[in-house]
């Protein structure tokens, strides 16, 4: 059976890339793909994390694009790059189709078989995630195409989404 490919969505490198890919995973888009799309979820995200330690970090990230500049939250360690996994519960609640959120480091485009059309074959994505995570449930959710995959390359986040879910993004 031939599966549709996965689409790589690139977002601005303005220090808010984790917020941009979170918005993309939730189905938000802008006139220019990924351009400042994070501001479409700003109010919802801050409201969702209201009265938590994360709230100040999120406000700071939206305002300055700098992660953990004025906020020190021990759970985040010494991170200098925000991670979209921090917003996993928000993403799963907001998106009707996402059941799992996966984050992987990517060293180069060959690992995922990226084409000039910014797509990757389904089999290559499944193999990459399986090799990266070594977790069978994660591999199964990717195989079922009900996951969003966040790729970190050179301290920047990208979203990898099943093609049929990326139409319009």
Secondary structure, 3 states (H helix, E strand, C coil): CCCCCEEEECCCCCCCHHHHHHHHHCCCCCCCCCCCHHHHCHHHHHHHCCCCHHHHHHHHHHHHCCCCCCCCCHHHCCCCCCCHHHHHHHHHHHCCCCCEEEEEECCCHHHCCCCCCCEECHHHHHHHHHHHHCCHHHHHHHHCCCEEEEEEECCEEEEEEEHHHHCCC
